[in-house]
């Protein structure tokens, strides 16, 4: 392949400043999926056993759960969020709050089902559209969703996302399999993702982007820090 002089010059400049990226350890990114009432918010709040927690409450009902954690080892702060920009504001405020404590914390987005909807609404507002369909640019909407992960990951704080679930359909036929009802890359971008299902004692887990069925049962009585430890160790 032949390059133009301009292309050759651009390649030379890029090559002269090239450096491989250094991988740094980051805090956990966790995704919890379940139907309403299965205990997603409660489980997320148990992170207060090991670190301070800030919850972005999209459903305006997390206070029912957070009030039960007043005696936790670390405080839980809650903020209602109803738009994409409010979500960003919450993330930066939570990061600043943890800095004032001098300790890394856990940011909870409860739930990212609504956060994707916020991103879609924000895109319509920016693009001056009345509806996403049929005029839309999903790549831009997805970039808004990716930005959520990047902000928290760069801060070094833990991120816990809860998600509603839905049944997977193939050729318009139900499969009986549950999938996350949110941005499709969140399970892949999470270090650990799993679903709560009262009918199935075994958790089906995505670890580092790959599905795997844990061989041991994980009791529903375990806190989220304990579940994370079990999944990482692979031991009951």
C-alpha positions in Angstrom: 0.0 0.0 0.0 1.3 3.4 -1.0 0.9 6.4 1.3 0.8 10.0 0.4 3.5 12.3 1.7 1.1 13.8 4.2 0.1 10.3 5.5 3.8 9.3 5.7 4.6 12.4 7.7 1.6 11.7 10.1 2.7 8.1 10.6 6.3 9.2 11.4 5.1 11.8 14.0 2.8 9.2 15.6 5.6 6.6 15.7 8.1 9.0 17.2 5.9 9.6 20.2 4.5 6.0 20.5 4.4 4.4 23.9 2.7 1.2 25.0 0.0 1.8 27.6 0.6 0.7 31.2 -2.2 -1.3 32.6 -3.1 -0.1 36.1 -5.2 -2.0 38.6 -8.6 -0.5 39.0 -11.4 -1.0 41.5 -14.2 -3.5 40.8 -17.0 -2.8 38.3 -20.0 -4.9 39.3 -23.3 -5.4 37.5 -26.3 -7.0 39.4 -29.4 -8.0 37.4 -32.7 -9.1 38.8 -36.5 -8.6 38.7 -38.0 -5.9 40.9 -38.1 -7.0 44.5 -35.3 -9.5 44.3 -33.0 -7.4 46.4 -30.6 -5.6 44.0 -30.5 -2.3 46.0 -30.2 -4.1 49.3 -27.3 -6.1 48.1 -25.6 -3.0 46.7 -26.0 -1.3 50.0 -24.0 -4.1 51.8 -20.9 -2.6 50.2 -21.1 -0.2 53.2 -19.6 -3.0 55.2 -16.2 -2.2 53.7 -16.4 1.3 52.2 -18.5 4.5 52.0 -21.3 4.3 49.5 -23.0 6.9 47.3 -26.2 5.8 45.5 -27.6 7.5 42.4 -31.3 6.6 42.7 -33.1 6.6 39.4 -36.2 5.0 40.7 -36.7 7.4 43.7 -37.3 4.5 46.1 -33.8 3.5 47.3 -34.3 5.4 50.6 -36.6 2.6 51.7 -33.5 0.3 51.7 -30.8 2.8 52.7 -32.7 3.6 55.9 -32.0 0.1 57.0 -28.3 0.7 56.9 -27.9 3.5 59.3 -25.7 1.4 61.6 -23.3 0.3 58.8 -19.6 0.5 59.2 -19.5 3.2 56.6 -22.0 5.9 55.6 -24.4 5.7 52.7 -25.3 8.9 50.8 -28.2 9.0 48.3 -29.2 11.3 45.5 -32.1 11.1 43.1 -31.1 11.4 39.5 -33.5 11.8 36.6 -31.4 12.9 33.6 -28.1 12.1 32.0 -26.6 15.4 33.1 -27.8 14.8 36.6 -26.1 11.4 36.4 -22.8 13.0 35.5 -23.2 15.6 38.2 -23.8 12.8 40.8 -20.7 10.9 39.7 -18.4 13.8 40.0 -20.0 14.9 43.3 -19.6 11.3 44.7 -16.0 11.2 43.7 -15.4 14.6 45.4 -17.2 13.3 48.5 -14.9 10.3 48.8 -11.9 12.5 48.4 -13.1 14.6 51.4 -13.3 11.4 53.4 -9.7 10.5 52.3 -11.0 7.0 51.2 -12.0 5.3 48.1 -15.7 4.4 48.0 -18.4 2.7 46.1 -20.7 4.5 43.6 -24.0 2.7 43.0 -26.2 3.4 40.0 -29.6 2.1 40.8 -30.5 1.3 38.1 -28.6 1.5 34.8 -31.8 0.5 33.0 -32.9 4.1 33.4 -29.5 5.5 32.8 -29.6 4.2 29.2 -33.0 5.9 28.8 -31.4 9.1 30.2 -28.7 8.8 27.5 -31.3 8.4 24.8 -33.3 11.4 26.0 -30.1 13.5 26.2 -29.2 12.5 22.6 -32.7 13.6 21.5 -32.2 16.9 23.3 -28.7 17.5 21.8 -29.8 16.4 18.3 -33.0 18.4 18.6 -35.1 15.3 17.8 -38.7 14.6 19.0 -38.0 10.9 19.1 -35.0 8.5 18.8 -36.6 6.4 16.2 -36.1 6.4 13.2 -33.6 9.2 13.2 -30.9 8.2 15.7 -27.2 7.7 16.1 -26.7 4.8 18.5 -23.0 5.2 18.4 -23.4 8.6 20.2 -25.9 7.2 22.7 -23.5 4.3 23.4 -20.6 6.7 23.9 -22.7 8.4 26.7 -23.2 5.0 28.3 -19.5 4.2 28.0 -18.6 7.5 29.6 -20.3 6.5 32.8 -17.9 3.6 33.2 -14.9 5.7 32.3 -15.5 8.4 34.8 -15.8 6.0 37.7 -12.9 3.8 36.5 -10.6 6.7 36.1 -11.4 7.8 39.7 -10.3 4.5 41.2 -13.6 4.0 43.0 -15.7 0.9 42.9 -18.8 1.0 40.7 -21.9 -1.2 41.3 -24.7 -1.1 38.7 -28.1 -2.6 39.2 -30.2 -3.6 36.2 -33.7 -4.8 35.5 -33.9 -8.0 33.4 -36.1 -9.2 30.6 -36.6 -12.5 28.8 -34.4 -13.1 25.7 -36.3 -13.6 22.4 -34.9 -15.4 19.3 -36.9 -15.1 16.1 -39.8 -13.6 18.1 -39.9 -16.7 20.4 -39.2 -16.6 24.2 -36.1 -18.6 25.2 -36.7 -18.6 29.0 -33.3 -17.0 29.4 -33.0 -13.7 31.3 -30.8 -10.9 30.0 -29.9 -7.5 31.4 -32.3 -4.7 30.4 -29.7 -2.1 29.8 -26.8 -1.0 27.5 -25.6 -4.2 25.9 -21.9 -3.6 26.7 -22.3 -3.2 30.4 -22.0 -6.9 31.2 -18.8 -7.1 29.1 -17.3 -3.9 30.6 -18.0 -5.2 34.2 -15.4 -7.2 36.1 -18.2 -9.3 37.6 -21.8 -9.5 36.5 -24.4 -11.8 37.9 -28.2 -12.2 38.2 -30.3 -12.8 41.3 -33.1 -15.4 40.7 -34.9 -16.9 43.7 -35.7 -20.0 41.6 -32.1 -20.7 40.8 -29.5 -21.1 43.7 -26.6 -21.0 41.3 -25.4 -17.6 40.1 -24.6 -17.4 36.4 -21.6 -15.1 36.4 -19.8 -13.0 33.8 -16.2 -12.5 34.9 -13.9 -10.3 32.9 -16.4 -10.4 30.0 -16.9 -14.2 29.9 -19.8 -16.3 31.0 -19.2 -19.0 33.5 -21.4 -21.0 35.8 -20.1 -21.2 39.4 -20.0 -24.8 40.6 -20.8 -23.9 44.2 -24.0 -22.4 45.5 -23.7 -18.8 46.8 -26.2 -18.3 49.7 -28.5 -15.2 49.3 -27.5 -14.3 52.8 -24.0 -13.3 51.8 -23.2 -9.6 51.4 -21.9 -8.2 48.1 -18.3 -7.9 49.4 -18.5 -11.6 50.4 -20.0 -12.6 47.0 -17.3 -10.7 45.2 -14.6 -12.6 47.2 -16.2 -15.9 46.4 -16.4 -15.2 42.7 -12.8 -14.0 42.5 -11.5 -16.9 44.5 -13.7 -19.5 42.9 -14.1 -21.1 46.3 -17.3 -21.5 48.4 
